[in-house]
Amino acid sequence: MNKVFNILGLLGLALLLLAAFLGMQNWAVMGFALPDQFYTLSTIFLGIFIEAAPFLLMGTLASGFVEVFLDRDAIQRLMPKNALLGAVAGGLLGFIFPVCECGVIPLTRRFFSKGLAPATGIAFLLASPVINPIVVASTYAAYGWGPVLFWRIGLSLFIAVAVGLVFALQARPAQLLKPTPLIQISGASVDHPHIAPAAPGLGPRIQRALVIAGDEFFEMGRYLIAGSLVAALLQTVVPQTALLAVGSGPLLSVLVMMALAVLLSICSTVDAFVSLAFVGSFTSGSILSFLVFGPMVDIKSVMLYLQVFQRKTVLYMVWLVFLFVLLASVFINLNIGI
């Protein structure tokens, strides 16, 4: 699997460099032109990557500072031991660490290495792309102080907590994680053994946090590149007009908008503005499914999930989120409407 990600990452990087190079050349004058699909692909790829990369950087910076400045005992003291309270606390943790779906994954992995319960971490992972002040503000700017904003926050928090509680039933929660976080949770050294422990002073500790953040950014960045490339390929190949032609059915419209959320793989900080284009032609429940499902499950985030959790864990997590969002959105279409 890592070889596949490496190949996709290299292809994406090559595409990025090629697009930048072609942008500096007037190939049409020289009588040479690539197919229009290539320019569409490179434009979409660059759009997704450039939009997501700063948030991945924010997440890895937060991860580095958590590693250096927050000790394991502090996590154990601050997080509730009760499964329900722990999942709720994890769901609300985004207000303290406001990162999107790209940045939250390295930060969650670092929390796991500090002893955070997997169920609490999963609730944080799923909720924080929406339950944070930046996304709340962007949704308010798009829809105002009204039902779309309230339903988005409420459904996102409820689903994140519910999925976290499902995983709290795992008798051996450490089996949910991949070996690297497992080693750390068991009390071994962190996953940067080549970095010497920082001296007590503030300067060396900040330097060590930045080194850890840099290592993690380049480690996770290849999966972001791979996910962005796959999302761009799907957007180039699959005609969106075929998806948008079925927006009025209470069930089909929800399935289409959930598929579109995965297909577009846009950041949760801007997806509210994108969804405005579908208001009026799609059902209200399907608009909510786009706003709730997309930040939890898209192509690039699933590829990043696979670097933290076992493959079976990711499969169950995606399936549970899909079912919860589908049922809630169809219920809203049939019984409530907003």
Buried (B, 14 or more C-beta within 10 A) or exposed (E): EEEEBEEBBBBBBEBBEEBEEBEEEEEEEEEEEEEEEBBEBBBBBBBBBEBBBBBBBBBBBBBBBBBBEBEBEEBEEEBBEEBEEBBBBBBBBBEEBBBBBBBBBBBBBBBBBBBBBBBBBBBBBBBBBBBBEBBBEBBBEBBEEEBBBEBBBEBBBBBBBBBBBBBBEBEEBEEBBBEBBBBBBEEEEBBBEEBEEBEEEEEBBBBBBBBBBBBBBEEBBBBBBBBBBBBBBBBBEEEEEEBBEEBEBBBEBBBBBBBBBBBBBBBBBBBBBBBEEBEEEBBBBBBBBBBBBBBBBBBBBBBBBBBBBBEEBBEBBBEBBBEBBBEBBBEBBEEEEB
